[in-house]
Amino acid sequence: MARVYRFDDVEIDRGNFRVLKTGKVLPIEPKALNLLIFLVENRGRLIEKRELIDGVWGDAYVTENVLTRAIGQLRKALEDDAKDARYIETVPTRGYRFIADLRVEENGKPVAATLPPSGEPPFAEVEATKSHLRRYGIAVVALIAVASAVTMLFLVYRTRSIPQTFQIASSTQLTTSGGLTFFPTFSPDATEIAYCADRGKGFEIFRRQLAPGGKEFQLTSDGEQNIQPAWSPDGSLIAYYSNRRGGIWLLPALGGQARRLTEFGSHPAWSRDGQWIAFQSSPVNDFGADSMGAYPPSIIWAIHPDGTGARQITMPGKPTGGHGAPSWSPDSRHITFVSQAPSAVWSIAADGTGLAQLTDLAYFFYDPVYSPDGNSIFYGADAASGNMEPTLGLFQVRVSPDISAPLGPPVRVMDSNGFNIKNLAFSADGKKLIYAAMGMTGRLESLPISKAGDPAGDIVELTSSVGCRNSEPSFSPDGSHIAFESCLSRPGMTAQIWMMNPDGSSLHQLTLGHDPMVTPTWYPDSRHILFASLIRPTVDLLSVDTETLQEKTVNKNALRFSRIELSPDGAQLAVNMQTDGVINTWIMDMANGNMRQLTFEKEMAGFPEWSPDGKFIAVELQRGSDNSIGILPSAGGPITQLTPYHGRQWLHSWSSDGDKIFYAKQAEDLIWNVWSVSRSTKIEKQLTHYTKTNAFVRYPAASPRGDQVVYEYTETTGNIWMLQFK
C-alpha cells in the first residue's frame, strides 16, 4: 500500500522512500528522511530531542549535534527558514514540531482530512463533536470501524516496509591462510569458487571445489600480481585485474592464455546476461582491511567482453568522491557501487540515469552486491563512527527492483566480530554468500636517520594494536611530541587523537568524541592541535589543548575537507577540496575562513604539505593510474614535478632543512616502502625495505630535530567465509 504525505509542493513517497519538491527528487540522506517522516507522523506535537534521537537512530549513540545537522539538511532541502518556519518549528532547548497543513493519501486516495497546524481541533469543535456522537451512537461505531481499518492498513504497510533480513543458517570458513586470501567469486553452479592469494611469489588467481576435500588449482602464474577474479555467467571465463600490467584481463576458467580487455581500470563485474563487464577506472591502491579502494576521479565504466562498446556509466563528481566496486542487478539494468571520500552506497541505471543514494554519507562501505532476486543490496560496512559499540558487519538495504531506489533504511544482517566484511558475492540461487573477512595489525615505527636523511639504525616499534590502525603521525614544531590518530583504547571504535613522546613513552589519549577525530596538525606553540571531526556531510575543525585536554570548535564548515595541514605560522590551512570530482588544493585563511584555490589540475593535486619556512607546498599529482610528487609556491604558481609518474606515491612531510620530502611509495610488486626525494637534486632514496604484499606503510613524518622518521606500518590478513541462508 503506497502511503504519500503532501504539504505545499512537497511530497513524501513512503513506498519508494523519497521526497519530491515540485516533482523533483530531493537529495536527502536516509537518516534525515526518516527524521522527516517521524516528524510528519507526529505532526502538531512537540517532540523532545531525546525522543527524536531514540525514534530515528534507535540504540546508536549520537549527540544532539547530529540531530541539529539533520534538521538543518531538511530545512535546506525543503527551503524552510528556521526563523520563519513553515514546516519544522524549533522549540528552543526542547525539540521540534511539524506545523504544516498535511494531506495523507494511500493508493492515490485521501485517507484523512487536512489537519490544522496544531494537530488538534479547537475546544468548541471537540465539545460539539462529542454531543453529536452521543446523539448518533451508530455513527460512533462506524467511525471506530473506519479508524480501525485505516490503522490496520497502516500497520500492514509499516510491516511490509520494514526490510526483511535474510536468515543465516550457517557460517563456514573456506580458507585458512595466515596471510591474505580474498576477492572470492562463485562459479555459475556454485560448486566452485575462484579467488586470489599470495603463496610466496605474489598474488595469483586460484580455483577450488566447495565439496569436502576439494583441491586448489592455480590458474595464473605469471607474477603480474593478479587479483579480483570475476566468473562469467556461462562459466567459461574469469575476468581479473592485473596490477603490474594494468587493466582488465580475461582468462579461460580452466586456465590458459589470458587476453587483455582494457588498458586501465580494476574490479571487473559481469552483468547477469553476460553482455557487459563493469569496472572502476582507478587501479587498486592497497589491500588494507579498511582500504576505500577508489579515490577521485575514479568513475564506473562498462565494456562488452569482446572489447567493443566501452562507455562511461557515472560522471566525475556525480556523486562526489571516487566511484568503485560495481555490481549488476539480476536484470542487468542497474549497477550498484560505492563512492569513497565521502563514502556511500549508490545505484544507477546502466544508461547512466536514475542515480539513487542508498545509505548515509558516512564511514566506510565496501563492495555492494544485489541479491539474486533483485530486491536487496548487501554490503560490508565499518560504521563505528558516532557509535559507542562496534558496527562492523554485513548490511542489507531493500530496493525497488524497477528503479533500485531504497525502500527503507539499511539493517544489519550480521556482526563481523571485529573483521571487515569485503568482496561480497552471491551464488546464482541466492542461498549462499561468500566474502573475505579481513583484519589488521597496525603500529607506528621509527627509523633513525642521519643529517643527510639516510637510515642510521634499526627500526623501532613505538605502538602496536590488533584490529586498529595507528595513523597520520605528526611531530610538534619543537619535536617534543607526536600526535596521531588511532582507536588504541578500544579497537573497532572511532579513531581519536593520541599523543606520545618521540620514543613512544607517555602514550595517552587526547580526544574523547564519539565521531572520528582525524588528521592532527599542530599550532606553532607546540601545545595545541587542530584536527577534523568527520560529521557527514560537513567537516568541523576543532582544537585540543594537550595540557588541559580542553576542546573547542574552530570552524563549523559546510565545505568538505578530506585533508588538512596548518601552515608553520598557523595563519593558513591547506586542504583537499573536490570540484567536479577532482581533488585540488585550497588555502583557508584561519582568521576569516576565506578560501582560495591554489591548484587547478584536471586529475588531482592534493594532500598538501607545507615546507618548514611556509614558502612552498608539496602535493600529490595524478596522471591516470600513476602518482607523482610536486611542489609549488604557497602563494600560487606553476607546479614543479619532482618524481616520475609511476605507481603510487603518497607524501606526508618535509625534512627540517626544507630539502627532502618523505612519502610512501608502492612499487610494481605491490610492496610499499618509505622513500624521500630531494627538492634540489630530484634524487629519490628508498629508506625501508619491506617485502610483504599484505602490508603497507603510510604517512612518514620527519622530526623537526632531523633524527628520525615515524610512519604507519599495517599488515592485513584475510580469509574467505561462506554464509548459507535459510
C-alpha positions as MATLAB code, in Angstrom:
seq = 'MARVYRFDDVEIDRGNFRVLKTGKVLPIEPKALNLLIFLVENRGRLIEKRELIDGVWGDAYVTENVLTRAIGQLRKALEDDAKDARYIETVPTRGYRFIADLRVEENGKPVAATLPPSGEPPFAEVEATKSHLRRYGIAVVALIAVASAVTMLFLVYRTRSIPQTFQIASSTQLTTSGGLTFFPTFSPDATEIAYCADRGKGFEIFRRQLAPGGKEFQLTSDGEQNIQPAWSPDGSLIAYYSNRRGGIWLLPALGGQARRLTEFGSHPAWSRDGQWIAFQSSPVNDFGADSMGAYPPSIIWAIHPDGTGARQITMPGKPTGGHGAPSWSPDSRHITFVSQAPSAVWSIAADGTGLAQLTDLAYFFYDPVYSPDGNSIFYGADAASGNMEPTLGLFQVRVSPDISAPLGPPVRVMDSNGFNIKNLAFSADGKKLIYAAMGMTGRLESLPISKAGDPAGDIVELTSSVGCRNSEPSFSPDGSHIAFESCLSRPGMTAQIWMMNPDGSSLHQLTLGHDPMVTPTWYPDSRHILFASLIRPTVDLLSVDTETLQEKTVNKNALRFSRIELSPDGAQLAVNMQTDGVINTWIMDMANGNMRQLTFEKEMAGFPEWSPDGKFIAVELQRGSDNSIGILPSAGGPITQLTPYHGRQWLHSWSSDGDKIFYAKQAEDLIWNVWSVSRSTKIEKQLTHYTKTNAFVRYPAASPRGDQVVYEYTETTGNIWMLQFK';
ca = [
       0.000    0.000    0.000;
       1.551    3.305   -1.147;
       1.194    5.984    1.525;
       2.025    9.551    0.492;
       2.227   12.700    2.621;
       1.778   16.088    0.915;
       2.285   19.652    2.117;
       2.652   22.713   -0.129;
       4.629   21.495   -3.169;
       6.339   18.708   -1.218;
       5.527   15.003   -1.497;
       6.877   12.287    0.801;
       6.623    8.967   -1.018;
       6.865    6.354    1.757;
       6.681    3.442   -0.665;
       9.761    4.498   -2.619;
      11.418    6.183    0.394;
      11.982    9.550   -1.234;
      10.937   13.208   -1.053;
       9.935   15.293   -4.069;
       9.541   19.063   -4.349;
       7.770   20.398   -7.429;
       8.153   16.895   -8.834;
      11.941   16.665   -8.400;
      13.589   14.198   -6.020;
      15.425   15.981   -3.193;
      18.938   14.805   -2.213;
      18.066   13.912    1.393;
      20.106   11.287    3.246;
      18.205    8.241    4.588;
      18.543    9.199    8.269;
      17.305   12.722    7.577;
      14.387   11.309    5.575;
      13.491    9.009    8.470;
      13.594   12.073   10.719;
      11.218   13.963    8.429;
       8.792   11.024    8.344;
       8.931   10.787   12.146;
       8.093   14.485   12.452;
       5.279   14.272    9.902;
       3.715   11.217   11.517;
       3.715   13.107   14.828;
       2.581   16.377   13.287;
       1.435   19.185   15.534;
       3.103   17.706   18.617;
       6.230   18.977   20.320;
       8.749   16.151   20.048;
      11.571   16.324   22.559;
      15.106   15.931   21.194;
      15.672   12.679   23.064;
      12.503   11.155   21.626;
      13.584   12.141   18.126;
      17.025   10.642   18.579;
      15.615    7.410   20.012;
      12.928    7.201   17.333;
      15.254    7.756   14.368;
      18.674    6.499   15.475;
      17.478    3.761   17.835;
      20.193    2.233   20.013;
      23.009    4.059   18.243;
      24.648    6.652   20.478;
      24.501   10.025   18.763;
      24.776   13.551   20.084;
      22.259   16.371   19.694;
      24.656   17.869   17.136;
      23.799   15.016   14.773;
      20.090   15.787   15.187;
      20.730   19.507   14.614;
      22.634   18.784   11.394;
      19.861   16.508   10.127;
      17.261   19.212   10.836;
      19.488   21.694    9.010;
      19.710   19.408    5.992;
      15.910   19.062    5.903;
      15.390   22.809    6.116;
      17.874   23.425    3.336;
      16.291   20.834    1.063;
      12.731   21.978    1.824;
      13.676   25.681    1.644;
      12.350   26.226    5.169;
      13.654   29.131    7.256;
      14.339   28.367   10.918;
      13.494   31.964   11.901;
      10.214   31.970    9.978;
       9.383   28.289    9.856;
       6.652   26.986    7.570;
       7.271   23.273    8.152;
       9.634   22.491   11.042;
       9.309   24.708   14.077;
      12.091   24.852   16.666;
      11.041   24.853   20.303;
      14.142   26.349   21.975;
      16.114   23.959   24.221;
      13.416   21.288   23.915;
      12.805   19.948   20.425;
      10.850   20.382   17.191;
       7.283   20.426   15.868;
       5.976   19.790   12.333;
       3.455   22.592   11.703;
       2.431   22.446    8.031;
      -1.021   21.534    6.752;
      -0.837   17.904    5.720;
      -2.668   15.713    3.228;
      -2.425   11.936    3.502;
      -3.077    9.569    0.593;
      -2.960    5.832    0.113;
      -3.046    4.440   -3.416;
      -3.903    7.935   -4.635;
      -6.950    8.332   -2.389;
      -7.240   10.647    0.647;
      -7.427    8.755    3.953;
      -7.669   11.701    6.329;
      -8.742   15.326    6.197;
      -6.071   18.011    6.283;
      -5.216   18.802    9.904;
      -4.650   22.334   11.169;
      -1.060   23.134   12.119;
      -1.700   22.450   15.800;
      -2.809   18.912   15.053;
      -5.886   19.410   17.283;
      -9.305   20.990   16.544;
     -10.497   23.938   18.669;
     -12.079   23.088   22.035;
     -15.600   24.150   20.905;
     -15.421   21.799   17.941;
     -14.439   18.949   20.251;
     -17.443   19.536   22.500;
     -19.779   19.789   19.507;
     -18.447   16.557   18.118;
     -18.963   14.792   21.458;
     -22.592   15.955   21.583;
     -23.148   14.847   18.026;
     -21.707   11.389   18.732;
     -23.839   10.952   21.829;
     -26.910   11.556   19.695;
     -25.845    9.186   16.970;
     -24.355    6.043   18.529;
     -24.393    4.173   15.238;
     -22.116    6.813   13.766;
     -19.653    6.201   16.578;
     -19.458    2.516   15.739;
     -18.976    3.321   12.055;
     -16.239    5.844   12.743;
     -14.445    3.389   15.030;
     -14.628    0.723   12.357;
     -13.197    3.076    9.725;
     -10.471    4.226   12.070;
      -9.594    0.633   12.931;
      -9.437   -0.300    9.260;
      -7.185    2.643    8.469;
      -4.979    1.753   11.436;
      -4.726   -1.870   10.353;
      -3.906   -0.879    6.789;
      -1.208    1.474    8.058;
       0.259   -1.230   10.292;
       0.273   -3.662    7.387;
       2.046   -1.063    5.271;
       4.564   -0.362    8.014;
       5.207   -4.091    8.420;
       5.703   -4.548    4.682;
       8.049   -1.552    4.517;
      10.336   -2.917    7.233;
      13.348   -4.511    5.491;
      13.157   -8.298    5.682;
      16.597   -9.612    6.512;
      17.954  -12.907    5.273;
      18.154  -15.554    7.988;
      21.586  -17.159    8.295;
      21.567  -20.950    8.651;
      25.330  -21.494    8.878;
      28.703  -19.786    8.532;
      31.739  -21.691    7.244;
      35.376  -20.670    6.885;
      36.602  -21.858    3.478;
      40.294  -20.874    3.597;
      42.805  -20.825    6.448;
      45.687  -18.745    5.132;
      47.895  -16.922    7.620;
      48.334  -14.177    5.049;
      45.762  -12.675    2.722;
      43.260  -14.654    0.642;
      40.440  -12.542   -0.767;
      38.204  -11.441   -3.684;
      36.168  -14.677   -3.931;
      33.695  -15.367   -6.745;
      31.256  -18.262   -7.322;
      31.163  -20.447  -10.390;
      27.697  -20.266  -12.031;
      26.607  -23.564  -10.445;
      28.131  -22.573   -7.065;
      30.130  -25.801   -6.836;
      33.450  -23.938   -7.042;
      34.980  -20.618   -6.102;
      37.828  -18.611   -7.575;
      39.899  -16.173   -5.518;
      43.342  -14.607   -5.284;
      46.119  -15.343   -2.811;
      49.853  -14.830   -2.319;
      51.608  -18.175   -1.943;
      55.038  -16.569   -1.713;
      55.528  -15.230   -5.244;
      52.896  -12.527   -5.421;
      49.150  -12.623   -5.916;
      47.742  -15.127   -8.411;
      44.293  -16.471   -9.306;
      43.174  -19.844   -7.862;
      40.056  -22.015   -8.005;
      38.815  -24.864   -5.832;
      35.774  -27.084   -5.407;
      33.499  -26.476   -2.422;
      32.919  -30.171   -1.809;
      34.774  -31.614    1.209;
      38.370  -32.321    0.263;
      38.195  -30.029   -2.762;
      41.654  -29.220   -4.116;
      43.103  -25.842   -5.004;
      44.231  -25.220   -8.606;
      46.396  -22.273   -9.625;
      45.139  -20.554  -12.781;
      47.768  -17.830  -13.254;
      51.485  -17.973  -12.567;
      52.957  -15.034  -14.461;
      53.995  -12.944  -11.435;
      51.888   -9.989  -12.605;
      50.059   -9.563   -9.273;
      46.658  -10.761  -10.461;
      43.630  -10.106   -8.261;
      39.837   -9.541   -8.278;
      38.600  -12.574  -10.270;
      35.010  -12.461  -11.537;
      33.437  -15.598  -13.048;
      31.378  -15.145  -16.237;
      27.710  -16.238  -16.047;
      28.290  -19.043  -18.581;
      31.284  -20.328  -16.610;
      33.771  -20.133  -19.492;
      35.853  -17.092  -18.474;
      37.256  -15.355  -15.445;
      37.868  -11.608  -15.633;
      40.517  -10.152  -13.330;
      42.724   -7.143  -12.707;
      46.471   -7.280  -13.329;
      48.186   -4.810  -11.028;
      51.594   -4.893  -12.707;
      50.375   -4.758  -16.301;
      47.260   -2.702  -15.584;
      43.742   -3.088  -16.864;
      41.150   -5.876  -17.031;
      42.109   -9.294  -18.415;
      40.095  -12.371  -19.467;
      41.255  -15.895  -18.653;
      39.720  -19.275  -19.618;
      38.171  -20.683  -16.445;
      40.181  -23.890  -16.818;
      43.417  -21.948  -17.262;
      45.369  -20.946  -20.336;
      46.380  -17.796  -22.156;
      44.853  -14.583  -20.838;
      43.917  -11.717  -23.141;
      43.782   -8.038  -22.319;
      40.352   -6.408  -22.346;
      41.148   -2.827  -21.189;
      44.224   -0.669  -20.753;
      43.002    0.765  -17.462;
      40.627    0.042  -14.606;
      40.071   -2.637  -11.979;
      37.357   -4.525  -10.065;
      35.542   -6.190  -13.032;
      31.907   -7.308  -12.625;
      29.865   -9.294  -15.165;
      26.269   -8.422  -15.986;
      23.952  -11.365  -15.364;
      23.246  -11.726  -19.100;
      26.986  -11.914  -19.823;
      26.843   -8.997  -22.263;
      28.784   -6.432  -20.212;
      31.644   -6.089  -17.773;
      31.507   -3.075  -15.470;
      34.662   -1.810  -13.776;
      36.096    1.165  -11.910;
      38.523    3.414  -13.766;
      41.108    3.642  -10.960;
      43.587    0.924  -10.004;
      43.744   -0.790   -6.606;
      45.693    1.333   -4.133;
      46.282   -1.148   -1.347;
      44.839   -4.211    0.351;
      44.168   -2.736    3.768;
      41.211   -4.103    5.703;
      39.698   -0.618    5.614;
      41.001    0.398    2.177;
      38.475    2.584    0.395;
      39.507    1.275   -2.991;
      38.540    4.112   -5.321;
      39.654    7.710   -4.890;
      38.532   10.648   -7.050;
      38.337   10.950  -10.009;
      37.531    7.228  -10.403;
      34.261    6.513  -12.245;
      32.336    3.426  -13.396;
      32.734    2.125  -16.963;
      31.238   -0.792  -18.895;
      32.511   -2.753  -21.894;
      31.461   -5.811  -23.898;
      33.614   -8.929  -23.305;
      34.796   -8.726  -26.923;
      36.293   -5.292  -26.230;
      33.664   -3.216  -28.020;
      31.194   -0.657  -26.748;
      33.270    0.861  -23.927;
      31.331    3.667  -22.241;
      31.150    5.684  -19.043;
      28.328    4.919  -16.631;
      28.979    7.585  -13.983;
      30.381   11.092  -14.277;
      33.139   12.661  -12.127;
      31.640   14.446   -9.135;
      28.187   12.880   -9.621;
      28.155   11.697   -6.888;
      31.048   13.318   -5.044;
      34.028   11.047   -4.406;
      35.689    8.192   -6.246;
      33.333    5.582   -7.735;
      34.252    1.921   -7.390;
      33.323   -1.726   -6.741;
      30.451   -2.006   -9.265;
      27.939   -4.885   -9.270;
      24.987   -5.584  -11.595;
      21.323   -6.150  -10.814;
      19.874   -9.542  -11.875;
      18.065   -7.972  -14.846;
      21.310   -6.236  -15.973;
      19.514   -2.875  -15.933;
      21.166   -1.318  -12.886;
      24.565   -1.118  -11.210;
      25.313   -0.584   -7.545;
      28.638    0.921   -6.492;
      30.341    2.806   -3.669;
      31.600    6.351   -3.551;
      34.638    6.993   -1.382;
      35.830   10.203    0.249;
      32.960   10.624    1.121;
      31.643    7.073    1.362;
      28.136    5.884    0.456;
      26.371    3.123   -1.482;
      24.575    4.114   -4.699;
      22.657    2.629   -7.585;
      22.398    3.846  -11.163;
      20.766    2.643  -14.360;
      23.084    1.063  -16.916;
      22.481    4.019  -19.238;
      23.767    6.452  -16.596;
      20.388    7.780  -15.464;
      18.474    7.354  -12.210;
      21.292    7.855   -9.708;
      19.974    6.906   -6.237;
      21.657    7.121   -2.843;
      21.110    4.021   -0.704;
      22.990    4.877    2.502;
      24.046    7.888    4.520;
      27.248    9.705    3.584;
      29.374    8.328    6.379;
      32.106    5.959    7.474;
      33.274    3.159    5.131;
      31.189    0.992    2.836;
      32.524   -1.986    0.899;
      31.647   -3.990   -2.214;
      27.834   -3.828   -2.564;
      26.078   -6.647   -4.440;
      22.492   -7.313   -5.466;
      20.683  -10.316   -4.072;
      19.699  -12.642   -6.938;
      16.017  -11.680   -6.568;
      16.931   -8.017   -7.142;
      15.043   -6.893   -4.037;
      18.037   -6.104   -1.833;
      21.584   -4.850   -1.915;
      24.112   -6.249    0.552;
      27.369   -4.598    1.545;
      30.029   -4.582    4.220;
      30.407   -1.525    6.414;
      32.526   -0.046    9.145;
      30.080    2.395   10.715;
      31.786    2.684   14.089;
      31.822    6.465   13.878;
      29.168    8.067   16.012;
      28.511    4.885   17.988;
      29.959    3.545   21.216;
      29.576   -0.080   20.149;
      31.194   -1.825   17.164;
      29.178   -1.732   13.971;
      31.435   -3.649   11.632;
      29.275   -6.082    9.767;
      27.113   -7.170    6.867;
      24.226   -4.862    5.961;
      21.170   -5.072    3.730;
      19.016   -2.364    2.172;
      15.776   -3.222    0.412;
      15.405   -1.629   -3.026;
      12.760   -1.338   -5.688;
      13.545   -3.922   -8.408;
      12.323   -1.473  -11.046;
      14.383    1.606  -10.160;
      16.792    0.327   -7.458;
      15.750    3.125   -5.102;
      15.790    2.350   -1.364;
      12.551    1.156    0.237;
      13.720    1.780    3.782;
      16.782    2.254    5.936;
      19.589   -0.336    5.908;
      19.553   -3.111    8.511;
      22.413   -5.149    9.881;
      22.310   -8.824    8.890;
      25.365   -9.940   10.814;
      28.108   -8.645   13.090;
      31.621   -9.468   11.990;
      33.466   -9.961   15.295;
      35.936   -7.173   14.598;
      36.688   -8.079   10.972;
      35.859   -6.018    7.892;
      33.469   -7.809    5.535;
      34.564   -7.177    1.949;
      34.456   -8.683   -1.564;
      30.878   -9.997   -1.391;
      29.498  -12.458   -3.968;
      26.150  -14.312   -4.119;
      25.504  -17.720   -5.594;
      23.054  -17.624   -8.504;
      20.264  -19.198   -6.415;
      20.704  -16.669   -3.593;
      21.233  -19.342   -0.946;
      24.938  -18.669   -0.398;
      27.057  -15.575    0.101;
      30.849  -15.587    0.173;
      33.054  -12.785    1.413;
      36.532  -12.006    2.695;
      36.830  -11.406    6.456;
      39.779   -9.049    6.776;
      41.622   -7.897    9.870;
      44.686   -5.790   10.541;
      47.519   -5.202   12.959;
      48.712   -1.614   12.989;
      51.658    0.142   14.560;
      53.845    3.210   14.382;
      57.511    2.596   13.659;
      60.519    4.903   13.955;
      63.507    4.920   11.612;
      66.607    6.779   12.850;
      68.084    8.963   10.117;
      71.308   10.924    9.688;
      71.555   14.636    8.907;
      71.819   13.628    5.250;
      68.484   11.803    5.525;
      69.912    8.278    5.287;
      68.926    5.364    7.575;
      71.102    5.480   10.698;
      69.992    2.499   12.785;
      67.417   -0.206   13.333;
      63.690    0.369   13.037;
      61.967    0.717   16.433;
      58.330   -0.138   17.132;
      56.594    2.689   19.032;
      52.966    1.493   19.211;
      51.035   -1.630   18.235;
      47.398   -2.716   18.209;
      45.293   -5.537   16.772;
      42.246   -4.573   14.745;
      43.196   -0.916   14.585;
      45.405    1.395   12.553;
      47.831    3.845   14.191;
      47.980    6.523   11.566;
      48.883   10.065   10.439;
      51.721   10.795   12.907;
      52.564   14.493   13.250;
      55.505   15.973   15.155;
      55.029   19.104   17.248;
      57.051   22.044   15.855;
      59.595   21.715   18.686;
      59.922   17.964   18.069;
      58.989   17.047   21.642;
      55.764   15.118   20.925;
      53.997   13.064   18.274;
      50.243   13.271   17.731;
      48.478   10.570   15.747;
      45.053    9.059   15.168;
      44.089    5.634   16.490;
      41.485    3.570   18.335;
      44.066    2.089   20.703;
      41.753    2.086   23.719;
      39.001    0.056   22.025;
      39.857   -1.496   18.661;
      36.981   -1.208   16.233;
      35.807    2.084   17.715;
      36.151    5.561   16.285;
      39.620    6.959   15.678;
      40.697    9.566   18.233;
      43.766   11.755   18.657;
      46.580   10.357   20.801;
      49.963   11.770   21.825;
      53.325   10.355   22.904;
      56.982   11.242   23.201;
      59.252   10.573   20.190;
      60.475    7.336   21.818;
      56.913    6.032   22.348;
      56.731    6.835   26.062;
      53.975    8.806   27.841;
      51.327    7.494   25.468;
      47.876    8.936   26.226;
      44.576    9.816   24.536;
      43.725   13.467   23.878;
      40.182   13.436   22.440;
      37.104   11.570   23.639;
      34.487   12.338   20.986;
      32.079    9.819   19.502;
      32.851   10.965   15.974;
      36.150   10.168   14.251;
      38.845   12.703   15.088;
      41.468   12.679   12.351;
      44.340   14.438   10.575;
      46.026   16.120   13.580;
      48.147   19.163   12.723;
      49.998   21.348   15.259;
      49.756   25.032   16.040;
      53.120   26.875   16.238;
      53.037   26.855   20.085;
      53.588   23.052   20.180;
      50.746   22.864   22.714;
      47.548   22.986   20.689;
      46.450   20.621   17.920;
      43.951   21.278   15.149;
      42.018   18.265   13.904;
      38.944   17.331   11.918;
      35.716   15.809   13.172;
      34.173   13.921   10.284;
      30.483   14.668   10.629;
      28.851   13.962    7.283;
      28.221   15.874    5.122;
      30.378   18.562    6.767;
      33.777   18.609    8.417;
      34.095   20.503   11.689;
      37.511   21.840   12.671;
      38.342   21.583   16.365;
      41.364   22.130   18.558;
      42.573   20.461   21.737;
      44.912   21.769   24.425;
      47.410   18.968   25.005;
      47.917   20.025   28.633;
      44.330   20.610   29.798;
      42.614   18.351   27.186;
      40.045   21.087   26.623;
      38.488   21.081   23.162;
      36.890   23.936   21.265;
      35.301   24.362   17.867;
      37.450   26.405   15.488;
      35.296   26.301   12.383;
      31.928   24.680   11.638;
      32.414   24.405    7.917;
      29.873   23.221    5.367;
      32.685   22.507    2.900;
      34.183   19.036    2.670;
      37.850   18.751    3.614;
      39.447   15.308    3.266;
      42.881   16.528    4.358;
      44.063   19.492    6.474;
      47.528   20.938    7.200;
      48.294   24.124    9.153;
      50.952   26.495    7.836;
      54.049   26.867   10.060;
      52.782   30.234   11.349;
      49.279   28.885   11.982;
      47.647   31.589    9.872;
      46.560   29.414    6.934;
      45.173   25.940    6.390;
      45.884   23.889    3.266;
      43.070   21.468    2.451;
      41.819   18.983   -0.113;
      38.614   20.007   -1.846;
      36.705   18.411   -4.700;
      35.261   20.235   -7.668;
      33.507   18.133  -10.325;
      35.032   15.027   -8.775;
      38.635   16.305   -8.920;
      40.732   16.917   -5.797;
      42.694   20.165   -5.763;
      44.465   22.099   -3.019;
      42.800   25.142   -1.483;
      44.014   27.561    1.190;
      41.788   28.799    4.003;
      42.548   31.941    5.985;
      42.254   30.895    9.631;
      41.239   34.406   10.702;
      38.182   34.828    8.486;
      37.582   31.454    6.795;
      38.057   32.844    3.292;
      39.078   30.260    0.696;
      41.316   30.491   -2.370;
      42.103   27.761   -4.851;
      45.818   27.017   -5.157;
      45.964   24.258   -7.796;
      43.870   23.702  -10.913;
      44.773   20.180  -12.054;
      42.318   18.104  -14.097;
      43.037   14.819  -12.276;
      44.454   15.572   -8.817;
      46.785   17.896   -6.939;
      46.068   17.263   -3.289;
      47.207   16.086    0.144;
      49.210   19.286    0.685;
      52.228   19.605    2.997;
      53.869   22.949    3.891;
      57.630   23.429    3.716;
      59.201   24.414    7.091;
      59.516   28.063    6.002;
      55.946   28.154    4.641;
      57.063   29.295    1.190;
      56.224   26.056   -0.653;
      53.593   23.345   -0.619;
      54.184   19.778   -1.743;
      51.256   17.976   -3.408;
      50.407   14.592   -4.855;
      49.799   14.727   -8.604;
      47.893   12.128  -10.592;
      48.027   11.029  -14.227;
      45.816    8.050  -14.969;
      46.821    5.214  -12.653;
      50.081    6.830  -11.539;
      51.066    9.407   -8.934;
      53.939   11.869   -8.675;
      55.256   14.333   -6.087;
      55.300   18.034   -6.985;
      55.860   21.382   -5.265;
      54.629   24.914   -5.899;
      54.859   28.312   -4.177;
      52.311   28.638   -1.365;
      51.299   31.993   -2.856;
      50.438   30.236   -6.121;
      52.285   29.462   -9.307;
      53.430   26.596  -11.534;
      53.977   23.104  -10.126;
      57.453   21.588  -10.310;
      57.359   17.799  -10.690;
      59.971   16.025   -8.511;
      59.334   12.328   -9.208;
      58.242   10.415  -12.329;
      54.626    9.366  -12.728;
      54.978    5.725  -11.746;
      52.937    3.701   -9.263;
      51.510    5.214   -6.086;
      53.450    7.907   -4.188;
      51.744    9.379   -1.119;
      53.594   12.206    0.628;
      53.404   13.347    4.242;
      56.239   15.621    5.425;
      59.373   17.686    4.741;
      62.823   17.426    6.285;
      63.729   20.156    8.782;
      66.118   21.783    6.264;
      63.353   22.038    3.645;
      65.184   19.978    1.020;
      63.665   16.491    1.279;
      60.090   15.287    1.061;
      59.175   11.966    2.669;
      56.490    9.754    1.147;
      55.147    6.204    0.940;
      55.686    4.521   -2.414;
      54.208    1.339   -3.884;
      56.402   -0.371   -6.467;
      55.273   -2.675   -9.285;
      55.477   -5.676   -6.944;
      52.760   -4.079   -4.749;
      55.248   -3.571   -1.910;
      55.041   -0.298   -0.002;
      58.130    1.388    1.470;
      59.243    4.766    2.798;
      61.105    6.978    0.313;
      62.439   10.507    0.128;
      63.124   12.876   -2.758;
      65.398   15.920   -2.760;
      63.824   19.186   -3.833;
      67.183   20.464   -5.099;
      68.520   17.386   -6.920;
      65.317   15.329   -7.503;
      67.235   12.256   -6.310;
      64.994    9.583   -4.761;
      66.097    7.322   -1.891;
      64.439    4.177   -0.576;
      64.627    4.218    3.232;
      62.867    0.966    4.208;
      62.887   -2.473    2.611;
      59.698   -4.326    3.488;
      58.749   -7.352    1.383;
      55.172   -8.356    2.250;
      52.372   -7.814   -0.272;
      49.771   -7.799    2.523;
      51.403   -4.858    4.356;
      51.647   -1.143    3.701;
      53.381    1.938    5.075;
      51.797    5.395    5.269;
      52.413    8.950    6.415;
      56.180    9.171    7.063;
      56.636   12.128    9.441;
      60.125   13.630    9.756;
      61.135   15.033   13.139;
      61.963   18.768   13.224;
      65.090   17.673   15.086;
      66.216   15.770   11.990;
      66.952   12.490   13.751;
      64.005   10.175   12.933;
      61.118    9.420   10.605;
      57.961    7.946   12.168;
      55.396    6.205    9.962;
      52.444    3.817    9.970;
      53.053    0.131    9.243;
      49.944   -2.085    8.934;
      49.593   -5.749    7.995;
      46.338   -7.157    6.631;
      45.166  -10.739    6.988;
      42.084  -12.270    5.444;
      40.266  -15.487    4.637;
      37.154  -16.468    2.744;
      33.923  -17.353    4.534;
      30.569  -18.577    3.274;
      27.088  -17.928    4.648;
      24.181  -20.234    3.896;
      20.710  -18.737    4.241;
      17.564  -20.461    5.422;
];
